[in-house]
């Protein structure tokens, strides 16, 4: 019984294993239980609606939509102004929208 395996079959099988493995690792990284993960309620800073200068300031100050420190969020910052609809505005970003759960390097505790 002479069974030939083509080069195409070997290459396809060789690609399927890493793709399947990375898919499984990606699924394992998703925490569907909700333990230890926070959800972003709104994405307030849409890069499509910003000028390049506004985007540059946000990158320079490392603005994120979700703070890694629950004690330091935009809603607790002196530059934050609350607004209806979930998003607020920030004096550092010329009054542009920020997420109340966000954070940047210019965070300063509200008095």
C-alpha positions, 0 to 999 in steps of 0.5 A: 500500500503506497500512500503519497502525501503531497507537499500541499497537504503537509503545508496546509496541516502545518498551518492549521495547527498554529492557527488553531492554537492561537485561536484557543489561546485567544479564547482562553484570554477572554474572561467571560466570568467577569472576575477581575475585568472592567467594562468600558461603558462608552467610548467617548474619544473617537479618533475619527472625529479628532484633529491630528493635534487633539489626537497627539495631545491624547497620545502624549498624555497617554489617555485611556478610556479605562483607568487601571487605577480605580482611585484615579479616573477622569470623573475624580479629576480637577479638569473633568466636567460631567455631562449627561449621556455618560461622557464628560469633558476635560479642560486639558483636552480643550473641553473635548469628550472623555470617558468618566472611567478614563485616565491620563498622565495629567490627572489631578485630584479634584478638590 
